[in-house]
Amino acid sequence: MNAEDFSSPIFVRRATYIVQEIASLADAIDFLNDWPEDQSDRLHQTALRACYDACDGQKPVSAARHAFLDFAKRAAILEDPISAMQWIAACKIVRA
């Protein structure tokens, strides 16, 4: 496990039928940087800052994960991990 990996992934809905796994600081930063500017709020900025601070070693990765989780809950994009993993597994079976 990389030092910048989250203890467990967070699954978020990127679009209607797209679920994304956020498993590390890099994933979280990419997701937050891609977030529409007109939907950016204080919680979004706090989560992004926490992720950058964790990258710089100023905060623990767990604090960044918690900030991202709070953002995802507030933005109503958080997906249930069990459902998301079942959905991802089903997609892999169909592709095989």
C-alpha positions in Angstrom: 0.0 0.0 0.0 1.4 3.4 -1.0 1.6 6.1 1.7 -0.8 8.2 -0.3 -3.4 5.5 -0.7 -6.7 5.7 1.3 -7.3 3.1 4.0 -10.4 2.1 1.9 -11.7 3.4 -1.4 -14.5 5.9 -1.7 -17.0 5.4 -4.5 -18.6 8.4 -6.1 -21.0 9.0 -8.9 -19.3 11.0 -11.6 -22.4 10.9 -13.9 -25.7 9.1 -14.1 -24.2 5.8 -15.0 -20.6 6.3 -14.1 -19.2 5.3 -10.7 -15.6 6.2 -9.9 -13.3 4.7 -7.3 -11.3 7.2 -5.3 -8.5 5.2 -3.7 -5.7 7.7 -3.2 -4.8 11.4 -2.8 -4.1 11.6 -6.5 -7.6 10.2 -7.4 -9.2 12.7 -5.0 -7.2 15.6 -6.3 -8.0 14.8 -9.9 -11.7 14.4 -9.1 -11.9 17.6 -7.2 -9.9 19.6 -9.8 -12.4 18.3 -12.5 -15.4 19.4 -10.4 -17.4 22.1 -12.2 -16.3 25.5 -11.0 -19.9 26.8 -10.7 -20.6 24.0 -8.2 -17.5 24.6 -6.2 -18.2 25.7 -2.6 -16.4 26.0 0.7 -16.6 22.2 1.4 -15.1 21.5 -2.0 -12.3 23.9 -1.4 -11.7 22.5 2.1 -11.5 18.9 0.7 -9.1 20.0 -2.1 -6.9 21.9 0.4 -6.8 18.9 2.8 -5.7 16.7 -0.1 -2.9 19.1 -1.1 -1.9 19.4 2.5 -1.7 15.6 2.9 0.5 15.4 -0.3 2.8 18.0 1.3 2.9 16.0 4.6 1.2 18.8 6.5 -1.9 16.6 7.3 -2.4 12.9 7.5 -3.9 11.1 4.5 -6.8 10.0 6.8 -7.7 13.7 7.3 -7.8 14.2 3.5 -9.9 11.1 3.1 -12.4 12.3 5.7 -12.6 15.7 4.0 -13.2 14.1 0.6 -15.9 11.8 2.2 -17.6 14.8 3.7 -17.6 16.6 0.4 -19.0 13.6 -1.4 -21.8 13.2 1.1 -22.7 16.9 0.9 -22.6 16.9 -2.9 -24.9 13.8 -2.9 -22.5 11.8 -5.1 -21.4 9.2 -2.5 -22.1 5.6 -3.6 -22.5 2.6 -1.3 -19.3 0.6 -1.6 -20.9 -2.8 -1.7 -23.3 -1.7 -4.5 -20.5 0.0 -6.4 -18.2 -3.1 -6.2 -21.0 -5.4 -7.4 -21.8 -3.0 -10.3 -18.1 -2.8 -11.2 -17.8 -6.7 -11.1 -20.8 -7.1 -13.3 -19.4 -4.7 -15.9 -16.1 -6.7 -15.9 -18.0 -9.9 -16.5 -20.0 -8.4 -19.4 -16.7 -7.2 -21.0 -15.0 -10.5 -20.7 
